[in-house]
């Protein structure tokens, strides 16, 4: 009621007293560090008080800012106390189970016994695992509380990220025309979806604001799909960063939410039939461990048997029509996805065995709605254009029964081909007609613009080059030009003669352009500006270095303050990925610019083998038994920077995420003398068992599988978990300062990888006398494979940058 007070809340003065009492108890403990049992009891009391204060602290008014300052003091003193405990007693002793032994076959058909002492950490919800997590959170927080720049970096990130950001618009429908794009005013946790009706000059209308869907901002928009005429929107929501998507449907112009809800989807798009009656989608069965859905997104169970369904608008998901699944097609590990041609008459069926760029390609004529009335009819009408996994194919257009495909078929750098599917039959091989041959550089994408033009984007030495061709492959003149070398993304359609481009680069926040493919007019739609950012203060240089084992030339971009002195002691961060045919293209990052500006440091983005920068040969050169090439490339990049006086090992940090987390951990383990610091974000670190969890089996195309004798040896040689050194042989060398980061809702690369690796690191190296560098794990709640909100993203980046600064011994 109005005028009443909440008696459950303590007054500000009481909280202040509680904080002061806690500070005093920590100071007293630091002075009287004599009784370990007494200290442990005190630690438990402090943890309880801190939790209570922090929970109340989030509700304090702005007038209580002084309390937040005191709370920061508590954290720092608590950290000092915990670090003293670690220095005296070492890291917590996690239980080792020496009885858990797996037996593998190696390439010589010999048995290899491998102990997995921390198998119990694969159970995220067990009491023992939860206790270990709490201990590690305390240690990591304690160390970070001593990193003096942490709060300053957070403030700088928050201040400099507070600028408007726009997604690339796209057009749908005709009556009215809908122009839709995402927009973030600056510090919104999630970008908001807006549209203009009829014209980009018309008033902007709010379509969907994910920030209203959760109190903490961790519910995000995960894909949105308009019906052909733009009347309906099917949008996906992710909770706490999980890969699980829940789809909802709304009317665009009225904003009315429909009752349709689709559950248990991952790695799928939505394909609307042109009659607006429904859409195709892929899903998995509800996992058995998710009976009450309380642990949705935290489960580690292996995904099985992706299924294709048709949903009729206005019906329950239980009534959806099952059409086909991986098991029916040949293997329950195969992934099944769909596309629809611009004409709306053909369903494209893509069957993939893994993350490798290969797939089978089937077509179904859906002009007759009876073709997808039931599974038997649907499967009987599948035209198997490609029925093997030799190459990859992506349909980009059809003119009647003549289809155009982007493919790596006999083309490492990809090309465009066509075929007449009316002439396809099971007995004869497909006859391909080459439209655009492969060129010197990798074809990144091909898509239609207007009725008879194809837009081609090439990766030319790690920068985008745009070309326009007709349906015969003849190159067309155009006026699509951008301010500098960088990365270009694009939207458009065969149905319209206009499209949009987004341009960005390391020192260019971004511009969005509209292009008229009839008049060849390029106009600026939005220019993204960052207040206080002056690109003239910095410089970017691309260099090619030789990989130290085989001499392969590898590119990297070096970002630095303008006029950097090559003294050999510049603090440097080297970032890498090197896998899954993914290219690291130039992009703008506030945190990178702040590193250059406030630290005067160097930032390096490497383009290693295993990525997609130079086509499929480049990709394959960093996979399976050639994976060591990726680590050699990365180590060679570091050696180049040292040899050319950019930095030295004591000022060198390396960083990467996911497959890049594997890269960091493997390189720290193989060459601990080369780096001062390593940050491995959500890394794949147990290379013998990764395929047993969630979607990990799809990565065997890049990594191989330890269950196969001919692939075991390579994995065992570099698997970070299985190659932690007992000691560092080099004089005065120790394992680099190391932080693994992970999150409880990462259901792509399960946290168990980081758990087991850090437990092994602490076990093997904590007794090493010269090992003083920290070995930590940062565990986020309500985040997934990447931060679930802008707030959490800022917190993560502030922590990792503060950690790197502290380890390198440099100031902000």
BELKA-V580796 format. One record per residue. N is the residue number from 0. PSI is psi in degrees with one decimal (none if undefined). Layout:
BEGIN
{{N/PSI} {N/PSI}}
END
This chain:
BEGIN
{{0/152.6} {1/133.6} {2/-5.7} {3/164.3} {4/154.4} {5/102.7} {6/-11.6} {7/-15.4} {8/132.8} {9/145.6} {10/160.1} {11/-41.4} {12/-36.9} {13/-40.5} {14/-39.3} {15/-42.2} {16/-41.8} {17/-42.4} {18/-45.0} {19/-42.3} {20/-40.4} {21/-42.6} {22/-44.2} {23/-39.9} {24/-34.8} {25/-44.6} {26/-42.0} {27/-41.5} {28/-39.0} {29/-32.1} {30/-25.5} {31/46.5} {32/80.6} {33/-33.2} {34/109.7} {35/-39.6} {36/-42.7} {37/-38.7} {38/-42.9} {39/-40.2} {40/-41.4} {41/-40.0} {42/-41.8} {43/-40.8} {44/-40.6} {45/-43.3} {46/-42.1} {47/-44.9} {48/-42.0} {49/-41.4} {50/-42.9} {51/-44.5} {52/-41.7} {53/-39.6} {54/-40.9} {55/-33.5} {56/-30.5} {57/-16.0} {58/0.7} {59/149.2} {60/170.1} {61/-26.2} {62/-14.7} {63/27.9} {64/-29.7} {65/-32.7} {66/-37.0} {67/-36.5} {68/-43.3} {69/-38.6} {70/-39.4} {71/-37.9} {72/-41.1} {73/-46.2} {74/-42.8} {75/-42.0} {76/-38.6} {77/-41.2} {78/-43.2} {79/-39.9} {80/-44.6} {81/-40.7} {82/-36.2} {83/-41.1} {84/-44.5} {85/-40.6} {86/-36.8} {87/-39.4} {88/-9.0} {89/-179.8} {90/155.6} {91/138.5} {92/98.0} {93/141.1} {94/132.9} {95/128.2} {96/96.8} {97/-5.8} {98/-13.5} {99/105.2} {100/126.8} {101/145.8} {102/122.2} {103/160.9} {104/132.3} {105/-174.8} {106/-19.9} {107/13.1} {108/26.6} {109/151.1} {110/134.6} {111/117.2} {112/128.5} {113/120.4} {114/136.5} {115/77.1} {116/-23.6} {117/33.8} {118/-32.0} {119/-20.9} {120/-5.5} {121/-10.1} {122/95.0} {123/-23.8} {124/5.2} {125/154.0} {126/-38.0} {127/-41.7} {128/-42.3} {129/-39.2} {130/-42.1} {131/-42.6} {132/-45.3} {133/-40.1} {134/-42.8} {135/-37.1} {136/-42.5} {137/-44.5} {138/-45.4} {139/-45.7} {140/-37.9} {141/-45.7} {142/-45.1} {143/-29.8} {144/-19.9} {145/-3.9} {146/103.0} {147/-25.8} {148/-0.8} {149/-53.4} {150/-36.4} {151/-42.5} {152/-41.6} {153/-46.4} {154/-39.6} {155/-40.2} {156/-45.9} {157/-43.8} {158/-43.4} {159/-15.0} {160/-3.8} {161/68.4} {162/151.0} {163/138.2} {164/138.9} {165/141.8} {166/169.5} {167/124.5} {168/156.1} {169/157.3} {170/140.5} {171/150.4} {172/177.1} {173/-29.0} {174/78.7} {175/168.1} {176/136.2} {177/125.8} {178/119.9} {179/145.1} {180/163.2} {181/153.7} {182/138.6} {183/123.9} {184/-16.6} {185/-69.2} {186/20.7} {187/137.5} {188/-35.9} {189/143.8} {190/150.7} {191/144.8} {192/126.3} {193/163.3} {194/156.6} {195/138.2} {196/128.2} {197/-41.1} {198/148.7} {199/-15.0} {200/-9.6} {201/161.1} {202/145.5} {203/137.0} {204/133.1} {205/128.6} {206/-43.2} {207/127.7} {208/99.7} {209/-19.8} {210/-18.3} {211/-2.3} {212/-8.6} {213/147.4} {214/-33.0} {215/3.3} {216/18.2} {217/6.6} {218/121.8} {219/158.2} {220/123.9} {221/71.5} {222/138.1} {223/139.9} {224/115.7} {225/148.4} {226/165.8} {227/-39.0} {228/2.8} {229/8.8} {230/-31.7} {231/152.2} {232/125.8} {233/120.9} {234/146.3} {235/142.4} {236/137.9} {237/133.4} {238/127.7} {239/26.2} {240/3.2} {241/154.9} {242/-14.7} {243/134.6} {244/136.9} {245/118.0} {246/139.9} {247/163.8} {248/139.0} {249/157.0} {250/134.7} {251/-53.4} {252/-33.9} {253/-21.4} {254/4.3} {255/129.3} {256/128.8} {257/169.8} {258/-10.0} {259/129.0} {260/132.1} {261/125.9} {262/167.2} {263/46.0} {264/143.0} {265/143.7} {266/45.6} {267/151.1} {268/-176.7} {269/129.7} {270/106.1} {271/138.1} {272/150.1} {273/-9.9} {274/0.4} {275/11.5} {276/-18.0} {277/-167.2} {278/160.1} {279/146.1} {280/165.2} {281/149.6} {282/171.9} {283/163.1} {284/151.7} {285/125.0} {286/142.3} {287/-30.7} {288/-6.2} {289/45.4} {290/-42.6} {291/5.2} {292/8.6} {293/-26.6} {294/26.0} {295/121.7} {296/-12.1} {297/-5.5} {298/154.6} {299/0.1} {300/142.8} {301/131.4} {302/141.6} {303/140.9} {304/74.3} {305/138.7} {306/142.6} {307/130.9} {308/161.0} {309/128.2} {310/126.6} {311/125.6} {312/133.7} {313/-3.0} {314/168.1} {315/152.7} {316/-29.8} {317/-17.6} {318/-1.4} {319/150.1} {320/116.1} {321/134.2} {322/-48.0} {323/159.4} {324/173.1} {325/-42.8} {326/-43.2} {327/-36.5} {328/-16.6} {329/-26.8} {330/132.1} {331/-9.0} {332/-10.4} {333/142.6} {334/142.4} {335/123.5} {336/167.6} {337/158.1} {338/163.3} {339/137.8} {340/160.6} {341/-33.0} {342/-15.8} {343/3.8} {344/-13.0} {345/134.2} {346/125.8} {347/127.4} {348/118.7} {349/123.6} {350/119.4} {351/135.9} {352/-14.0} {353/-166.1} {354/-1.4} {355/145.9} {356/59.3} {357/150.8} {358/156.7} {359/152.7} {360/115.5} {361/154.6} {362/144.7} {363/127.6} {364/113.9} {365/14.7} {366/-33.3} {367/114.1} {368/-19.8} {369/-17.1} {370/-19.9} {371/30.7} {372/-28.4} {373/164.8} {374/-41.4} {375/-47.2} {376/-45.8} {377/-50.0} {378/-30.6} {379/-19.5} {380/7.2} {381/125.6} {382/114.6} {383/86.7} {384/-46.7} {385/124.1} {386/39.4} {387/172.1} {388/36.8} {389/-35.6} {390/178.0} {391/146.1} {392/135.7} {393/115.7} {394/132.0} {395/-14.5} {396/158.0} {397/142.6} {398/91.1} {399/-121.0} {400/1.7} {401/116.9} {402/146.4} {403/136.6} {404/142.6} {405/131.2} {406/154.8} {407/15.7} {408/112.9} {409/34.7} {410/93.9} {411/-32.5} {412/7.9} {413/151.1} {414/175.3} {415/130.0} {416/166.6} {417/162.3} {418/155.2} {419/108.8} {420/-14.8} {421/-16.1} {422/5.4} {423/135.0} {424/158.5} {425/-25.9} {426/-30.8} {427/150.6} {428/150.2} {429/136.3} {430/113.3} {431/139.1} {432/122.8} {433/126.3} {434/-50.5} {435/114.5} {436/161.2} {437/148.7} {438/-172.8} {439/-36.1} {440/162.6} {441/128.3} {442/113.6} {443/-41.7} {444/156.4} {445/135.0} {446/157.6} {447/144.7} {448/110.5} {449/-173.8} {450/-26.9} {451/28.1} {452/145.1} {453/131.6} {454/122.8} {455/131.2} {456/123.1} {457/147.9} {458/99.0} {459/98.4} {460/46.8} {461/43.0} {462/147.5} {463/134.5} {464/130.8} {465/134.2} {466/153.9} {467/128.6} {468/161.8} {469/-176.4} {470/-6.7} {471/-1.5} {472/-0.1} {473/133.3} {474/138.4} {475/148.0} {476/148.7} {477/170.7} {478/36.5} {479/97.0} {480/152.2} {481/164.7} {482/-27.3} {483/-179.6} {484/136.5} {485/-151.0} {486/139.7} {487/129.2} {488/161.7} {489/151.0} {490/154.7} {491/-175.1} {492/159.6} {493/-21.6} {494/-16.1} {495/154.1} {496/20.6} {497/154.5} {498/175.8} {499/148.2} {500/146.2} {501/131.2} {502/137.9} {503/161.3} {504/179.7} {505/-36.6} {506/24.3} {507/104.6} {508/-32.7} {509/151.5} {510/149.2} {511/130.7} {512/149.9} {513/137.5} {514/131.7} {515/112.6} {516/-6.6} {517/-49.2} {518/-5.7} {519/40.7} {520/124.8} {521/122.1} {522/146.2} {523/127.9} {524/-51.7} {525/138.2} {526/122.4} {527/123.4} {528/144.4} {529/115.5} {530/129.2} {531/-6.7} {532/126.9} {533/103.0} {534/-24.9} {535/-13.1} {536/-9.4} {537/167.8} {538/152.9} {539/134.3} {540/131.9} {541/129.2} {542/157.4} {543/125.6} {544/163.3} {545/130.0} {546/135.7} {547/-17.9} {548/-39.6} {549/1.7} {550/6.6} {551/137.2} {552/128.8} {553/132.2} {554/154.0} {555/152.2} {556/134.4} {557/118.5} {558/136.9} {559/163.7} {560/147.1} {561/136.7} {562/20.9} {563/131.3} {564/126.6} {565/78.7} {566/-8.2} {567/6.4} {568/27.5} {569/128.7} {570/131.0} {571/135.1} {572/128.4} {573/124.4} {574/142.1} {575/165.3} {576/-74.3} {577/58.8} {578/165.0} {579/28.5} {580/23.3} {581/132.3} {582/136.4} {583/101.0} {584/159.7} {585/136.1} {586/158.6} {587/138.0} {588/125.2} {589/-42.9} {590/-35.0} {591/-44.4} {592/-40.2} {593/-35.5} {594/-45.3} {595/-41.0} {596/-47.3} {597/-21.2} {598/-21.5} {599/24.9} {600/-175.0} {601/140.2} {602/133.4} {603/130.0} {604/116.3} {605/150.1} {606/82.6} {607/160.1} {608/153.7} {609/-24.7} {610/-170.6} {611/12.2} {612/-34.9} {613/34.3} {614/-172.5} {615/-31.4} {616/-41.6} {617/-41.4} {618/-52.3} {619/-25.4} {620/-4.0} {621/30.1} {622/160.2} {623/-120.6} {624/-2.4} {625/9.8} {626/-29.4} {627/-24.8} {628/-37.2} {629/-45.6} {630/-39.7} {631/-41.2} {632/-45.7} {633/-43.4} {634/-35.0} {635/-34.7} {636/-44.6} {637/-42.4} {638/-35.3} {639/-46.2} {640/-35.6} {641/-45.0} {642/-32.3} {643/17.8} {644/23.2} {645/-38.7} {646/-172.6} {647/166.8} {648/-31.2} {649/-12.2} {650/18.7} {651/122.8} {652/147.3} {653/150.6} {654/147.6} {655/161.8} {656/145.8} {657/-115.9} {658/-30.7} {659/-27.1} {660/-39.9} {661/-45.9} {662/-48.7} {663/-47.9} {664/-41.5} {665/-41.2} {666/-37.6} {667/-37.3} {668/-39.1} {669/-35.8} {670/66.2} {671/-20.1} {672/-13.8} {673/-17.3} {674/148.9} {675/-28.4} {676/144.0} {677/133.6} {678/114.7} {679/104.5} {680/123.1} {681/53.6} {682/153.0} {683/107.8} {684/-17.0} {685/95.8} {686/-2.4} {687/-18.0} {688/4.8} {689/-31.4} {690/-3.2} {691/-2.3} {692/139.5} {693/-117.2} {694/12.5} {695/-30.1} {696/-25.1} {697/-11.1} {698/-3.9} {699/-21.7} {700/-31.3} {701/-41.1} {702/-30.4} {703/-178.5} {704/127.7} {705/-17.7} {706/-8.3} {707/123.8} {708/-38.4} {709/-6.6} {710/-7.7} {711/-46.3} {712/-45.5} {713/-42.6} {714/-43.5} {715/-30.4} {716/-31.9} {717/-8.5} {718/117.1} {719/-43.0} {720/-33.8} {721/7.3} {722/21.7} {723/126.3} {724/147.0} {725/-32.2} {726/164.5} {727/121.8} {728/-36.0} {729/142.3} {730/133.6} {731/9.9} {732/150.2} {733/170.2} {734/139.0} {735/154.7} {736/127.8} {737/133.4} {738/120.9} {739/139.8} {740/142.0} {741/178.4} {742/149.5} {743/-23.2} {744/23.4} {745/95.8} {746/20.4} {747/-64.6} {748/100.1} {749/144.2} {750/-19.7} {751/-30.3} {752/-50.4} {753/-38.1} {754/-54.0} {755/-39.7} {756/-45.5} {757/-37.3} {758/-41.6} {759/-41.7} {760/-51.0} {761/-37.2} {762/-47.9} {763/-33.0} {764/-12.9} {765/-25.9} {766/-8.0} {767/120.5} {768/-37.2} {769/1.6} {770/95.0} {771/-15.8} {772/141.2} {773/148.5} {774/98.4} {775/164.4} {776/129.3} {777/120.8} {778/114.9} {779/146.5} {780/145.5} {781/39.4} {782/164.1} {783/-136.9} {784/71.1} {785/152.3} {786/143.5} {787/-7.7} {788/163.8} {789/-39.5} {790/-48.0} {791/-33.3} {792/-43.1} {793/-43.5} {794/-44.7} {795/-46.3} {796/-36.7} {797/-41.7} {798/-45.5} {799/-38.6} {800/-40.2} {801/-40.2} {802/-46.8} {803/-46.9} {804/-47.5} {805/-42.6} {806/-36.4} {807/-11.3} {808/37.1} {809/161.4} {810/155.0} {811/none}}
END
